[in-house]
Every structure is written in C-alpha cells, then in structure tokens.
Amino acid sequence: MSAQSPESAPPTQATQAATPVVTATIPKAAPSRQAPVEPPKGDAPVKVPPPKLSKHTYTFPVQGCRVSYQRRLLTLPKTTIWAARGCAFVAPVSGVVDEVNTRNRWLPTTDVGAHREGRFVTIIGDDGVRYLGGHLDAVADGIRPGVRVGTGQLLGRVGSSGNARDTATNLYFAISWKTGSSSWWVRRGMVNPWSYLDSWLSGNRTLSPREETMALRGRLGETPRCTVQCTSKKVVKPTKEPEEETPDPITVDPT
C-alpha cells in the first residue's frame, strides 16, 4: 500500500471587514445664560471753545435777521449780504467811526464811483482795519465821525440805497485800510471778506483780517491806483438849438 499524501486543508480566505459608517449629530450650542455686555456710558462731551486767534473779538455785521452772502470774487473784493430791509448793521469790532454818508446821491445817468454805496458808515477797528457797510436805508442816530463804538453796536439799517436801488435789500460789506476820503476805490473793498464772515457767523469770533489786510497794504501801498470800475459816465449836454427868428411885423396902411 502506497503511502498517501496527507490531504491539504482548503486555504482559508481572508475576510476584509467593511469600514463602519459612523452617523453622529452635533448638538447645538446651548444658549448662553450670560447677560450681554454693555459698554460703559461715556461722560458728556466737553465743549471746548475755538482757539483764540487774536486779541480782538468780532461779530457778524448783520444781526437779528436771516442772511445769505456770496463767497466768491465777482468784480470787487467785497461781499453782498442779503437781508431784509431794516435789519441791523452793527460794528463787527470795536473802534471809531471814520466816515458817514447820510445822503443817497447816486444816479444811474452819472454813476459816480464815490456814490455807488449810497448811504454808508465806515469804522476804523481797534485792529487797525477799516470796515464799510453800504446800501443803507438809514444811519443810526448818534453815529458820526469820531464816535467810539463797541462790537455789535448799531450803525445803521439794511436798505437798497446807491446803485442797489433796483435789487433786493442788502448790506454792501467791505474790508480795507484807512485812506483819505478821496480814495473811494480803496474804501469800497480790498480784502476778500467771506472767510472772516464764515468764522464770525459760526462762532470763532477771534479770527482777524488784520494780518492779511496789512500785508496787502504793504505790497500795494496806502493809495494804489484804481483799476476796476473807476470812471463815471459822461453826461452829454444837449445841444441848444438856435431859436427861430421872428420876422419884424409889417404894418399895412389901410386903403
């Protein structure tokens, strides 16, 4: 009997286990029970006055009325402050009254330069600057050359005198330096005034035009020549027509 090979056991097949699928639900975060944090309340704002820019105190030259005014150069370095008739024109700074004109002498036929502002008052401020308010309806009682006035003192009433007679009532406001009365083209304005008006109206009452005004005077001299709107209109005198000669009467003898 031949020897038999032992029977081999069938190979064992390896079994791969499947990857398990994990299903999980992430719980929502529990609502916080902590009260919301509120930022601490700050202190009330402290109102700080604007920086003091000069030793002088100014005020807007029209008081007690709604106003509007131009903020750009048109022809002359001045501004027109539109306001109702009778509104108060006041001294923008303390000083001394320089010139006063109570007569409305402007005529469109002649357009004399010195008469264009109509009734006006000028003062020389304690800052050395000259201020003019023109086109006035009236000059305040007691206002005359040499009278000392305080900031905000009544000088006149807004109107439409001078060459403003066909416009809405307004104050012609100009800044310059002192000259003789014959140099009317300096009096009518040399320094753009609106940045100072903006400051005085908004509450910074110490912004002064002195530095700019004196610097310009130093460059141009006290009485620079007139360059804009300098001449008056020429009045053409009518030519007198010769009178017709009347013939001598003829007497006819009756026949």
C-alpha positions as CSV (number, residue, x, y, z in Angstrom):
1,M,0.0,0.0,0.0
2,S,1.4,3.2,-1.1
3,A,1.7,5.9,1.2
4,Q,-0.8,8.7,0.6
5,S,0.0,12.3,0.8
6,P,-1.9,13.9,3.5
7,E,-4.8,16.0,2.3
8,S,-4.3,19.7,2.4
9,A,-6.8,21.7,4.1
10,P,-8.5,24.2,1.9
11,P,-6.9,27.6,2.0
12,T,-8.6,30.0,4.4
13,Q,-9.9,33.1,2.6
14,A,-9.1,36.2,4.4
15,T,-12.2,38.2,5.2
16,Q,-11.9,42.0,4.9
17,A,-14.1,43.8,7.4
18,A,-16.2,46.6,6.0
19,T,-15.4,50.2,7.2
20,P,-18.1,51.1,9.7
21,V,-20.2,54.2,8.9
22,V,-20.5,56.5,11.8
23,T,-23.5,58.7,12.0
24,A,-23.5,61.4,14.6
25,T,-25.5,64.6,15.3
26,I,-23.6,67.5,16.7
27,P,-25.7,69.1,19.3
28,K,-26.4,72.8,19.1
29,A,-24.6,75.0,21.5
30,A,-26.7,75.7,24.5
31,P,-27.8,79.4,24.7
32,S,-25.6,81.4,26.9
33,R,-27.1,82.5,30.1
34,Q,-24.7,85.3,30.4
35,A,-26.2,88.8,30.1
36,P,-25.0,90.8,27.1
37,V,-22.1,93.1,27.9
38,E,-23.0,96.8,27.5
39,P,-20.1,99.3,27.0
40,P,-19.9,101.8,29.8
41,K,-21.6,105.1,29.1
42,G,-19.1,107.9,28.5
43,D,-19.1,111.2,30.1
44,A,-21.0,114.1,28.4
45,P,-18.9,115.8,25.7
46,V,-17.0,118.8,26.9
47,K,-17.5,121.8,24.8
48,V,-14.1,123.4,24.1
49,P,-14.1,127.0,22.7
50,P,-12.3,127.5,19.4
51,P,-8.7,128.6,19.7
52,K,-8.2,132.3,20.3
53,L,-6.6,133.6,17.2
54,S,-6.3,137.3,18.1
55,K,-6.9,139.6,21.0
56,H,-9.9,141.2,19.2
57,T,-13.5,140.0,19.4
58,Y,-15.6,140.2,16.3
59,T,-19.3,139.7,15.4
60,F,-21.2,139.2,12.2
61,P,-22.2,142.6,10.8
62,V,-25.9,141.9,10.4
63,Q,-27.9,140.9,13.4
64,G,-31.4,139.7,14.1
65,C,-32.2,138.5,10.6
66,R,-31.7,135.6,8.3
67,V,-28.9,136.3,5.9
68,S,-27.1,134.9,2.9
69,Y,-24.0,136.1,1.1
70,Q,-21.7,135.4,-1.8
71,R,-18.4,133.6,-1.1
72,R,-16.5,134.2,-4.3
73,L,-14.9,137.1,-6.1
74,L,-17.1,138.6,-8.8
75,T,-15.7,142.0,-9.7
76,L,-14.6,143.7,-6.4
77,P,-13.2,142.2,-3.2
78,K,-16.3,142.7,-1.2
79,T,-19.5,140.8,-0.5
80,T,-23.2,141.4,-0.6
81,I,-25.0,140.3,2.5
82,W,-28.7,139.7,1.5
83,A,-31.1,140.6,4.4
84,A,-34.5,142.2,4.8
85,R,-34.9,145.9,4.8
86,G,-34.4,147.4,8.3
87,C,-32.1,144.7,9.6
88,A,-29.4,145.9,12.0
89,F,-26.0,146.7,10.6
90,V,-23.6,146.6,13.6
91,A,-20.0,147.2,14.2
92,P,-18.1,144.0,13.5
93,V,-15.4,145.0,16.0
94,S,-14.9,147.9,18.5
95,G,-13.4,151.0,17.0
96,V,-14.0,154.6,15.9
97,V,-16.4,155.8,13.2
98,D,-14.4,157.2,10.3
99,E,-16.8,158.3,7.5
100,V,-20.6,158.7,7.4
101,N,-22.7,159.4,4.4
102,T,-26.4,160.0,5.0
103,R,-27.3,161.2,1.5
104,N,-28.2,159.0,-1.3
105,R,-26.6,160.8,-4.2
106,W,-26.1,158.0,-6.7
107,L,-27.7,158.5,-10.2
108,P,-27.6,155.9,-13.0
109,T,-27.0,158.7,-15.5
110,T,-23.7,159.6,-13.9
111,D,-22.7,156.5,-11.9
112,V,-20.2,158.4,-9.8
113,G,-17.9,155.9,-8.2
114,A,-17.9,157.6,-4.8
115,H,-21.7,157.5,-4.7
116,R,-22.3,153.8,-5.6
117,E,-22.5,152.6,-2.0
118,G,-25.3,155.1,-1.2
119,R,-25.7,155.7,2.5
120,F,-22.8,154.2,4.3
121,V,-20.7,154.1,7.5
122,T,-17.1,153.1,7.9
123,I,-15.2,152.4,11.1
124,I,-11.5,152.0,11.9
125,G,-11.5,149.0,14.1
126,D,-9.2,148.6,17.1
127,D,-7.4,146.1,14.9
128,G,-6.4,148.9,12.5
129,V,-8.7,147.6,9.7
130,R,-11.4,149.7,8.0
131,Y,-14.9,148.2,7.7
132,L,-17.6,149.6,5.4
133,G,-21.3,148.9,5.4
134,G,-23.2,150.4,2.5
135,H,-26.5,150.5,0.7
136,L,-28.0,151.5,4.0
137,D,-31.6,152.6,4.4
138,A,-30.7,154.8,7.3
139,V,-27.7,155.6,9.5
140,A,-28.3,155.1,13.2
141,D,-28.8,158.2,15.5
142,G,-25.6,159.5,17.0
143,I,-23.3,157.8,14.5
144,R,-20.9,160.4,13.2
145,P,-17.1,160.6,12.6
146,G,-15.0,160.3,15.7
147,V,-17.7,158.5,17.8
148,R,-16.4,155.4,19.6
149,V,-18.4,152.2,19.1
150,G,-18.3,148.8,20.6
151,T,-18.6,145.4,19.0
152,G,-22.2,144.8,17.9
153,Q,-23.3,148.4,18.3
154,L,-25.9,149.6,15.8
155,L,-24.5,151.6,13.0
156,G,-27.4,151.6,10.5
157,R,-30.2,149.7,8.8
158,V,-30.0,147.5,5.8
159,G,-31.5,149.0,2.6
160,S,-31.0,149.5,-1.1
161,S,-29.5,152.9,-1.5
162,G,-26.8,153.8,-4.1
163,N,-26.6,151.5,-7.1
164,A,-28.6,148.8,-5.3
165,R,-31.9,150.6,-5.8
166,D,-33.1,148.1,-8.4
167,T,-32.0,145.0,-6.4
168,A,-33.2,143.2,-3.2
169,T,-32.2,144.9,0.0
170,N,-28.7,144.1,1.2
171,L,-25.6,145.2,3.0
172,Y,-22.5,146.1,1.0
173,F,-19.7,144.9,3.3
174,A,-16.0,145.6,2.6
175,I,-12.7,145.4,4.3
176,S,-9.8,147.7,3.6
177,W,-7.4,150.1,5.4
178,K,-7.7,153.8,6.2
179,T,-7.1,156.3,3.5
180,G,-8.3,159.8,2.7
181,S,-12.0,160.1,1.6
182,S,-11.0,160.9,-1.9
183,S,-9.6,157.4,-2.4
184,W,-13.0,155.8,-2.6
185,W,-11.8,152.8,-4.6
186,V,-9.8,151.6,-1.6
187,R,-12.8,152.2,0.8
188,R,-15.1,150.0,-1.3
189,G,-13.0,146.9,-0.6
190,M,-9.5,145.4,-0.9
191,V,-9.6,142.1,1.0
192,N,-12.0,139.2,0.3
193,P,-14.2,139.1,3.4
194,W,-16.1,135.8,3.3
195,S,-13.7,133.6,5.2
196,Y,-13.9,136.0,8.1
197,L,-17.7,136.3,7.9
198,D,-17.9,132.5,7.9
199,S,-15.8,132.3,11.1
200,W,-17.7,135.1,12.9
201,L,-21.0,133.6,12.0
202,S,-20.0,130.0,13.0
203,G,-18.7,131.1,16.4
204,N,-15.0,131.6,16.1
205,R,-15.1,135.3,16.9
206,T,-11.3,135.9,17.1
207,L,-10.3,135.3,13.5
208,S,-8.9,138.7,12.5
209,P,-8.4,140.2,9.0
210,R,-5.6,142.4,10.3
211,E,-2.6,140.3,9.1
212,E,-4.0,139.9,5.6
213,T,-5.0,143.5,5.3
214,M,-1.8,145.0,6.5
215,A,0.3,142.6,4.3
216,L,-1.7,143.7,1.2
217,R,-1.3,147.3,2.1
218,G,2.5,146.8,2.4
219,R,2.6,145.3,-1.1
220,L,0.3,147.8,-2.8
221,G,0.9,151.0,-0.8
222,E,-1.6,153.1,1.0
223,T,-3.3,154.5,-2.1
224,P,-2.9,152.1,-5.0
225,R,-4.4,153.3,-8.3
226,C,-7.9,152.3,-9.2
227,T,-8.1,149.5,-11.8
228,V,-11.7,148.3,-11.9
229,Q,-14.9,150.3,-12.3
230,C,-13.1,153.6,-11.9
231,T,-14.8,156.0,-14.3
232,S,-18.2,157.7,-14.1
233,K,-20.5,158.1,-17.0
234,K,-20.0,161.1,-19.2
235,V,-23.0,163.4,-19.2
236,V,-23.8,164.5,-22.7
237,K,-25.1,168.0,-22.6
238,P,-27.9,168.6,-25.1
239,T,-27.0,170.9,-27.9
240,K,-29.1,174.1,-27.8
241,E,-31.0,174.5,-31.0
242,P,-31.0,178.0,-32.4
243,E,-34.1,179.9,-31.8
244,E,-36.2,180.7,-34.9
245,E,-36.0,184.4,-35.8
246,T,-39.4,186.1,-35.7
247,P,-39.7,188.5,-38.6
248,D,-40.5,192.0,-37.9
249,P,-44.2,192.8,-38.1
250,I,-45.3,194.5,-41.2
251,T,-47.9,197.3,-40.8
252,V,-50.1,197.7,-43.7
253,D,-51.7,201.0,-44.2
254,P,-55.4,200.7,-44.7
255,T,-56.5,201.9,-48.1
